[in-house]
């Protein structure tokens, strides 16, 4: 339901109807909509596979982050709730896998701490930005929107912005999530040494 219509369209009454029950029946299992949302986020986290036990630690981190983004893309509502809802067992396991993989690198503990936040901020921020663009141009032409934006600003006054937007128009930005992730991991590995 949330994947199709978002969490704003989700109510206890609609959920009960979708499941074929009376709304009061749901309250035998959950306290309120907030608890349902927490359980939903935890279900998304449960989709993210644990890293292979013999994986190189930084490769394990990279795989976890890429798999996390894939899960958030499959469930467009989840990125906005990922940090807002209290972690359940699956999210705690996910955090533990990421923290354990970072601890297994040669990064000093303070750098591993920063790494955890850097990769989490990247996956959440990138996914939210991507979703916001889809909202601005739902099923539309993002390139046409970018060209329209360029027509409204002066290249003399904003040369760097114009260059940046043209780079989006000229290149394949679909791979930028993983490229930036690699830059983050490479920089953290160097900092850790």
Number of C-alpha atoms within 10 A of each C-alpha: 11 16 12 10 11 13 17 8 11 15 14 17 14 15 19 16 12 11 11 9 13 15 16 11 10 18 13 8 10 13 10 12 16 12 14 18 21 18 19 20 27 22 16 19 25 18 15 22 13 16 20 11 9 7 12 14 20 21 14 21 25 20 19 22 21 18 19 22 21 15 18 24 17 12 17 19 22 29 23 17 16 20 12 12 17 16 18 17 13 18 19 15 16 23 17 13 18 27 16 15 23 23 18 13 17 15 18 14 13 9 17 24 14 12 23 17 11 15 22 18 12 18 22 21 14 17 21 19 11 12 18 12 12 14 11 11 14 11 8 11 10 16 15 12 13 15 14 11 12 17 11 8 13 11 13 8 9 11 11 11 14 19 13 11 15 15 12 14 15 10 10 9 11 9 9 12 15 15 12 14 19 15 11 16 19 13 12 18 19 11 12 16 10
